[in-house]
Amino acid sequence: MDIPDKDILRYLNIYYQRLFPLKEIYSWLGYGDVITFSRREFTFKLCNQLIIRNQAFTVCNQLKACLFREFPIGIDVGAIYNISPSNKSLPKYCVERELVFDIDISDYDDIRTCCKGPDICTKCWKYIVIACKILNIYLENDFGYHHILWIFSGRRGIHCWVCDKDARTLNQCVRSGILKFMCNEKINGLNKEMQLCGRKLDYYDRRLLAIIDPEFVPVCIVDQNLLDTKEGVDYFLPLLPNDKARTDVQQLFSDHQSSMDRWNAFTSYHENMISSHAEYWQGWEEFPDYLKLHYCSPRFDVNVTEGISHLLRCPFSVHSVTGRISVPFDLAEVELFDPTTTPTLKQLVTEITTLDKNLSSEEDKRLSKDQKRMKDYEIIGFKKFIDIFQVFLEKLINTH
């Protein structure tokens, strides 16, 4: 974070007072019920690296007071318990927790060349775009969920919060089952022999391929240039069904240089092997589709989804490393979302400070606190993120 230590508390103070949508966060996490909110777990990371765990608040003003007292650099949200999470004298257990999914771009390091680790750019963001579209189909079409909040984490990925009532009350076993249904282990993963496990592609595979197929070449072969490097070829060859196929393709790739030429040569080779009924390719007629599913299927953080008590960064919290705000995005415009241009704490507070200097004292007196907040949102470009959250929240409240 590019803010001097001596200034960080001042920046956080301005952010929490002027921009953080406290009332909306309160309405969401309590689902309109005071008791529900009072049993919600919060954890705060402070600027001095201390972590305050097992916090709970009976009303919105208590949370507000805590934010203005501690100025946390990070806010994590946990489950709803049978009693207040701060109660240490009685046994407690989770009674509700949103069904959450975490997709980090660092889990795609073996199939991206543009960035590594926590770094992200518009090229590798396309993997996240594909994953979001696929995840949404599962959630809406197969499980019938409608209250889905999409959040950029502030650094390297996305969080998906499924807030339907029946999703919030799922036990750990069912959450694990949902994740296994979504994770095509036979195709998305490697077996012990480092080969893809072949089986007949089914309806669900084909549904994923409808999203992946038009994106595979532009993303993997062109943007990531995966077959142009030794590392990319070394990753690709073990996926082939047997040693004879690997020998063929290795020789084939030595005759071609670019990633696109190698992919085109491989698909032509595969078609020839299938049409000539080559024995060592029997049963692998759909192999190019296996590859597309393997490279582009979503890669979930299993622990986040399965762990009912798992903490997750609160929307509109500051990321303590990057300084970026964890903001909502509209799934319908996910392809246009640029994770490298999302607002930072420093940027927002600098713009607020400039706005204050240009605001006349008469206008300042005339505007109410809510009017000032809306003016802040509109002028600094933060309103689009607030609007996305409010649209989600209104639909959720109307349902409840």
Legacy VTK file of the C-alpha trace (Angstrom):
# vtk DataFile Version 3.0
C-alpha trace
ASCII
DATASET POLYDATA
POINTS 400 float
0.000 0.000 0.000
1.489 3.322 -1.085
0.338 5.352 1.944
2.863 6.406 4.611
2.265 4.741 7.980
1.787 8.123 9.649
-1.123 8.959 7.304
-2.952 5.627 7.132
-5.301 6.276 10.071
-6.328 9.636 8.615
-7.106 8.013 5.271
-9.150 5.269 6.928
-11.015 7.814 9.032
-12.108 9.720 5.935
-13.017 6.528 4.079
-15.202 5.126 6.862
-16.911 8.470 7.476
-17.514 9.488 3.880
-17.610 6.403 1.660
-18.034 3.094 3.478
-21.692 1.985 3.012
-22.266 1.041 6.635
-26.081 1.027 6.583
-26.176 -1.188 3.509
-23.641 -3.621 4.995
-25.705 -3.764 8.194
-28.928 -4.473 6.268
-27.267 -7.208 4.266
-25.479 -9.075 7.049
-28.496 -9.030 9.352
-31.107 -9.804 6.680
-33.412 -7.300 8.315
-33.241 -8.955 11.733
-31.459 -7.421 14.740
-30.841 -10.768 16.462
-29.361 -12.266 13.297
-26.946 -9.362 12.974
-25.985 -9.555 16.659
-24.808 -13.135 16.149
-22.707 -12.408 13.062
-18.955 -12.809 13.525
-16.547 -10.018 12.563
-12.770 -9.952 12.572
-10.691 -6.782 12.186
-7.103 -6.391 11.075
-5.540 -3.256 12.499
-2.774 -1.104 11.063
-0.322 -2.389 13.675
-0.979 -5.940 12.376
-3.031 -6.920 15.415
-6.125 -8.999 14.672
-9.281 -8.637 16.745
-11.367 -11.807 16.479
-14.844 -12.962 17.516
-16.420 -9.508 17.442
-20.199 -9.011 17.368
-22.528 -6.011 17.512
-26.140 -5.702 18.562
-26.896 -2.627 16.447
-25.423 -0.751 13.500
-24.146 2.101 15.686
-21.983 -0.305 17.679
-20.274 -1.440 14.500
-19.879 2.177 13.472
-18.303 3.070 16.803
-15.854 0.199 16.460
-14.833 1.266 12.953
-14.224 4.838 14.114
-12.348 3.665 17.191
-10.091 1.018 15.626
-9.910 2.126 11.953
-9.291 -1.444 10.727
-7.256 -1.906 7.568
-9.225 -5.081 6.883
-12.697 -6.379 7.772
-13.545 -10.078 7.567
-17.038 -11.514 7.929
-17.874 -14.914 9.345
-20.933 -17.006 10.077
-24.079 -16.404 12.121
-23.963 -18.374 15.400
-26.509 -19.656 17.882
-25.234 -17.049 20.352
-23.023 -13.996 20.106
-19.562 -14.995 18.808
-18.052 -12.820 21.535
-19.625 -15.005 24.256
-16.844 -17.206 25.640
-18.816 -18.862 28.432
-21.278 -20.909 26.353
-20.736 -23.409 23.533
-21.437 -21.936 20.118
-21.964 -23.322 16.656
-22.782 -21.962 13.221
-26.445 -21.791 12.275
-26.152 -19.823 9.033
-23.463 -18.944 6.537
-23.722 -17.740 2.972
-22.600 -20.288 0.400
-19.346 -18.671 -0.720
-16.863 -19.343 -3.498
-13.335 -17.998 -3.794
-11.480 -18.042 -7.123
-7.869 -16.809 -7.030
-5.862 -16.173 -10.187
-2.750 -17.583 -8.481
-4.361 -21.022 -8.802
-3.979 -20.603 -12.572
-0.209 -20.046 -12.422
0.505 -23.272 -14.294
-1.490 -22.042 -17.305
-0.696 -18.320 -17.443
2.400 -16.533 -18.672
1.437 -12.869 -18.207
1.629 -12.804 -14.382
2.534 -14.983 -11.421
1.478 -15.230 -7.802
-0.924 -12.528 -6.614
-0.393 -10.299 -9.667
-3.312 -9.940 -12.072
-3.906 -8.194 -15.393
-6.646 -7.959 -18.000
-5.230 -10.979 -19.865
-5.400 -13.477 -17.009
-8.612 -11.854 -15.725
-10.233 -13.661 -18.672
-9.808 -16.952 -16.791
-11.837 -15.394 -13.977
-14.473 -14.227 -16.484
-14.920 -17.787 -17.763
-15.080 -19.140 -14.212
-17.736 -16.595 -13.167
-19.955 -17.410 -16.140
-19.711 -21.137 -15.472
-20.308 -20.743 -11.734
-23.372 -18.593 -12.383
-24.904 -21.267 -14.636
-24.492 -23.864 -11.912
-25.940 -21.602 -9.221
-28.942 -20.303 -11.159
-29.816 -23.217 -13.469
-28.975 -26.235 -11.346
-29.590 -24.994 -7.800
-32.115 -22.226 -8.397
-30.281 -19.526 -6.470
-31.051 -15.881 -7.283
-29.390 -13.686 -4.659
-25.771 -13.776 -5.778
-23.249 -11.072 -4.928
-20.081 -10.870 -7.029
-17.085 -9.158 -5.402
-13.573 -8.382 -6.607
-11.347 -9.319 -3.668
-9.053 -6.315 -4.046
-6.024 -8.272 -5.156
-6.052 -11.544 -7.071
-9.541 -12.894 -7.538
-13.247 -12.876 -6.796
-15.624 -13.851 -4.028
-19.099 -15.074 -4.824
-21.669 -14.816 -2.009
-24.871 -16.871 -2.458
-27.357 -15.325 -0.043
-30.577 -17.282 -0.640
-32.068 -18.532 2.633
-31.778 -22.219 1.753
-28.153 -21.717 0.670
-27.260 -20.090 3.990
-28.492 -23.053 6.010
-26.634 -25.794 4.108
-24.402 -28.002 6.240
-20.769 -28.675 5.436
-21.470 -32.048 3.825
-23.915 -30.547 1.317
-21.563 -27.657 0.534
-18.841 -30.177 -0.176
-21.220 -32.115 -2.431
-22.109 -28.973 -4.400
-18.437 -28.218 -4.920
-17.685 -31.767 -6.079
-20.565 -31.558 -8.532
-19.071 -28.373 -9.980
-15.464 -29.604 -10.006
-15.011 -32.044 -12.851
-12.185 -33.973 -11.219
-11.859 -36.529 -14.013
-11.102 -33.801 -16.540
-10.025 -30.750 -14.581
-7.375 -32.652 -12.647
-4.581 -35.082 -13.409
-4.420 -38.663 -12.239
-1.316 -40.265 -10.761
0.064 -41.047 -14.214
-0.194 -37.342 -15.129
-2.766 -38.001 -17.831
-6.314 -36.827 -18.327
-8.842 -39.487 -17.343
-10.978 -40.246 -20.355
-14.730 -40.709 -20.235
-17.648 -39.776 -22.419
-18.486 -36.088 -22.173
-21.964 -35.490 -20.783
-24.570 -32.727 -20.886
-22.856 -30.741 -18.143
-19.506 -30.899 -19.926
-21.097 -29.663 -23.143
-22.759 -26.828 -21.293
-19.376 -25.690 -19.976
-17.832 -26.063 -23.405
-20.425 -23.686 -24.843
-18.737 -20.997 -22.709
-15.156 -22.221 -22.947
-14.930 -23.143 -26.631
-15.034 -19.606 -28.108
-12.573 -18.377 -25.456
-10.005 -21.160 -25.419
-7.883 -20.147 -28.408
-8.004 -16.352 -27.758
-7.178 -16.797 -24.064
-4.900 -19.832 -23.837
-3.262 -20.092 -27.234
-3.012 -16.388 -28.137
-3.014 -14.239 -24.966
-1.170 -16.724 -22.759
0.861 -18.168 -25.652
0.889 -21.466 -23.785
2.378 -23.659 -26.525
5.183 -21.231 -27.375
7.289 -21.894 -24.281
9.158 -24.974 -23.083
7.200 -24.834 -19.812
3.908 -24.749 -21.705
4.858 -27.703 -23.903
6.170 -29.645 -20.901
2.780 -29.086 -19.256
0.837 -30.077 -22.377
2.611 -33.326 -23.300
1.816 -35.285 -20.082
-1.883 -34.625 -20.695
-1.773 -36.815 -23.810
-3.205 -40.330 -23.458
-0.032 -42.426 -23.940
3.671 -42.395 -24.736
3.174 -42.939 -28.476
0.915 -39.892 -28.705
3.437 -37.852 -26.713
6.250 -38.846 -29.046
4.157 -37.881 -32.087
3.185 -34.492 -30.709
6.660 -33.689 -29.440
8.000 -34.238 -32.955
5.083 -32.272 -34.372
5.815 -29.289 -32.157
9.491 -29.322 -33.144
8.364 -28.590 -36.706
6.278 -25.560 -35.659
7.251 -22.563 -33.573
4.301 -20.357 -32.609
1.623 -21.300 -30.108
-1.113 -20.962 -32.731
0.746 -23.038 -35.322
1.347 -25.781 -32.793
-2.307 -25.855 -31.723
-3.521 -25.994 -35.335
-0.996 -28.729 -36.098
-2.166 -30.712 -33.073
-5.860 -30.487 -33.951
-5.109 -31.595 -37.534
-2.979 -34.461 -36.215
-5.759 -35.505 -33.824
-8.362 -35.503 -36.611
-6.082 -37.651 -38.770
-5.449 -40.133 -35.958
-9.168 -40.501 -35.273
-10.167 -40.805 -38.937
-7.415 -43.380 -39.570
-8.519 -45.373 -36.502
-5.066 -45.285 -34.931
-5.125 -47.844 -32.150
-3.403 -45.649 -29.551
-6.022 -42.922 -30.051
-9.078 -45.159 -29.776
-11.611 -43.785 -27.295
-10.094 -40.289 -27.404
-12.265 -38.750 -30.088
-13.200 -35.875 -27.769
-9.672 -35.220 -26.512
-9.431 -31.545 -27.660
-12.570 -30.875 -25.621
-11.000 -32.581 -22.598
-8.086 -30.173 -22.946
-10.335 -27.124 -23.122
-12.193 -28.210 -19.990
-8.935 -28.927 -18.195
-7.404 -25.554 -18.968
-10.448 -23.343 -18.492
-12.732 -24.937 -15.879
-13.105 -22.950 -12.625
-10.516 -23.525 -9.929
-12.137 -23.074 -6.529
-10.600 -22.663 -3.096
-12.205 -25.727 -1.532
-11.693 -24.660 2.092
-13.578 -21.395 1.640
-16.700 -23.124 0.303
-16.695 -26.128 2.610
-15.763 -24.312 5.802
-18.935 -22.909 7.316
-16.961 -20.889 9.863
-14.468 -19.609 7.282
-13.921 -15.842 7.321
-14.046 -13.832 4.098
-13.217 -10.214 3.308
-16.195 -7.928 3.700
-17.327 -6.061 0.571
-15.993 -2.482 0.561
-13.202 -3.472 2.939
-9.705 -2.246 2.129
-7.177 -4.864 1.029
-4.310 -4.427 3.458
-1.598 -5.219 0.873
-2.776 -3.493 -2.308
-4.870 -0.719 -0.738
-7.626 -1.518 -3.246
-11.253 -1.558 -2.159
-13.076 -4.881 -2.396
-15.872 -3.780 -4.727
-18.931 -5.452 -6.293
-19.168 -5.997 -10.027
-22.053 -6.723 -12.360
-21.789 -10.218 -13.828
-23.400 -8.981 -17.038
-20.394 -6.673 -17.479
-17.680 -8.924 -16.053
-15.786 -8.913 -19.354
-15.450 -5.121 -19.116
-14.300 -5.158 -15.491
-10.633 -4.198 -15.117
-9.137 -5.332 -11.786
-6.113 -3.088 -12.293
-8.177 0.121 -12.252
-10.397 -0.501 -9.233
-10.284 2.292 -6.670
-7.621 2.438 -3.988
-7.906 3.983 -0.549
-5.330 6.628 -1.443
-7.064 7.539 -4.701
-10.492 7.874 -3.097
-9.336 9.982 -0.151
-7.247 12.221 -2.406
-10.308 12.871 -4.568
-12.474 13.523 -1.503
-9.921 16.020 -0.204
-9.872 17.817 -3.545
-13.671 17.848 -3.576
-13.775 19.466 -0.125
-11.401 22.214 -1.211
-13.658 23.067 -4.138
-16.878 22.998 -2.112
-18.077 26.406 -0.947
-18.966 26.853 2.711
-22.554 27.803 1.759
-23.015 24.616 -0.225
-21.425 22.581 2.554
-23.967 23.918 5.074
-26.888 23.404 2.711
-26.245 19.710 2.054
-27.332 17.032 4.495
-24.949 14.179 5.427
-26.715 11.774 3.025
-26.639 14.375 0.238
-22.932 14.907 0.806
-22.373 11.165 0.669
-24.216 10.841 -2.644
-22.273 13.804 -4.008
-19.041 12.113 -2.909
-20.081 8.894 -4.635
-21.008 10.595 -7.893
-18.014 12.884 -8.262
-15.294 10.340 -7.494
-16.841 7.530 -9.550
-17.651 5.299 -6.558
-21.386 5.404 -7.190
-21.386 2.578 -9.755
-20.144 0.147 -7.110
-22.650 1.374 -4.539
-25.443 1.076 -7.130
-24.554 -2.558 -7.873
-24.644 -3.373 -4.166
-27.931 -1.538 -3.622
-29.635 -3.303 -6.543
-28.572 -6.642 -5.059
-29.695 -5.576 -1.584
-33.111 -4.300 -2.664
-33.899 -7.539 -4.439
-32.769 -9.514 -1.386
-34.824 -7.422 1.069
-37.937 -7.563 -1.112
-37.715 -11.347 -1.189
-37.361 -11.566 2.582
LINES 1 401
400 0 1 2 3 4 5 6 7 8 9 10 11 12 13 14 15 16 17 18 19 20 21 22 23 24 25 26 27 28 29 30 31 32 33 34 35 36 37 38 39 40 41 42 43 44 45 46 47 48 49 50 51 52 53 54 55 56 57 58 59 60 61 62 63 64 65 66 67 68 69 70 71 72 73 74 75 76 77 78 79 80 81 82 83 84 85 86 87 88 89 90 91 92 93 94 95 96 97 98 99 100 101 102 103 104 105 106 107 108 109 110 111 112 113 114 115 116 117 118 119 120 121 122 123 124 125 126 127 128 129 130 131 132 133 134 135 136 137 138 139 140 141 142 143 144 145 146 147 148 149 150 151 152 153 154 155 156 157 158 159 160 161 162 163 164 165 166 167 168 169 170 171 172 173 174 175 176 177 178 179 180 181 182 183 184 185 186 187 188 189 190 191 192 193 194 195 196 197 198 199 200 201 202 203 204 205 206 207 208 209 210 211 212 213 214 215 216 217 218 219 220 221 222 223 224 225 226 227 228 229 230 231 232 233 234 235 236 237 238 239 240 241 242 243 244 245 246 247 248 249 250 251 252 253 254 255 256 257 258 259 260 261 262 263 264 265 266 267 268 269 270 271 272 273 274 275 276 277 278 279 280 281 282 283 284 285 286 287 288 289 290 291 292 293 294 295 296 297 298 299 300 301 302 303 304 305 306 307 308 309 310 311 312 313 314 315 316 317 318 319 320 321 322 323 324 325 326 327 328 329 330 331 332 333 334 335 336 337 338 339 340 341 342 343 344 345 346 347 348 349 350 351 352 353 354 355 356 357 358 359 360 361 362 363 364 365 366 367 368 369 370 371 372 373 374 375 376 377 378 379 380 381 382 383 384 385 386 387 388 389 390 391 392 393 394 395 396 397 398 399
